[in-house]
Amino acid sequence: QGEQRGRQEGRQEALKEMAIKMMLNGIEPQSIVDVTGLTKDEIAQLSH
């Protein structure tokens, strides 16, 4: 159970890193939502 949670957290971190790179490359927030599955709120938090 702990191992599965760790993997899920790792995937979430990878998605957030991808979202940051996409933002830096000028990708629209909605496109980032579509590709990563993160919410607009999660993406907004990454930009601060």
matplotlib code that plots the C-alpha trace (Angstrom):
import matplotlib.pyplot as plt

x = [0.0, 2.8, 4.7, 1.7, 1.2, 4.8, 4.5, 1.4, 3.1, 6.0, 3.7, 2.1, 5.5, 6.5, 3.2, 3.8, 7.4, 6.0, 3.4, 6.0, 8.1, 5.0, 4.2, 7.8, 7.3, 4.2, 1.6, -1.9, -3.1, -6.1, -3.8, -1.7, -4.9, -5.8, -2.3, -1.5, -4.9, -3.9, -6.6, -6.4, -5.9, -3.0, -1.4, -2.0, -0.2, 2.8, 3.3, 3.9]
y = [0.0, 2.4, 1.5, 2.2, 5.6, 6.4, 5.6, 7.7, 10.6, 10.2, 10.3, 13.4, 15.1, 14.1, 15.6, 18.8, 19.1, 18.5, 21.2, 23.7, 23.0, 23.4, 26.8, 28.0, 27.1, 29.2, 26.4, 27.5, 26.4, 24.5, 22.5, 21.7, 20.5, 18.3, 16.7, 16.2, 15.8, 18.3, 20.9, 24.6, 25.3, 22.9, 24.5, 28.0, 27.0, 25.9, 29.3, 31.0]
z = [0.0, 0.9, -2.3, -4.4, -2.8, -3.4, -7.1, -7.4, -5.7, -8.1, -11.1, -9.7, -9.3, -12.9, -14.2, -12.3, -13.7, -17.2, -16.6, -15.5, -18.7, -20.8, -19.1, -19.7, -23.4, -23.7, -23.8, -22.9, -19.4, -20.9, -23.1, -20.0, -18.3, -21.3, -21.5, -17.8, -16.2, -13.5, -12.6, -13.5, -9.8, -9.5, -12.6, -11.2, -8.0, -10.0, -11.6, -8.2]

ax = plt.figure().add_subplot(projection="3d")
ax.plot(x, y, z, "-o")
ax.set_aspect("equal")
plt.show()
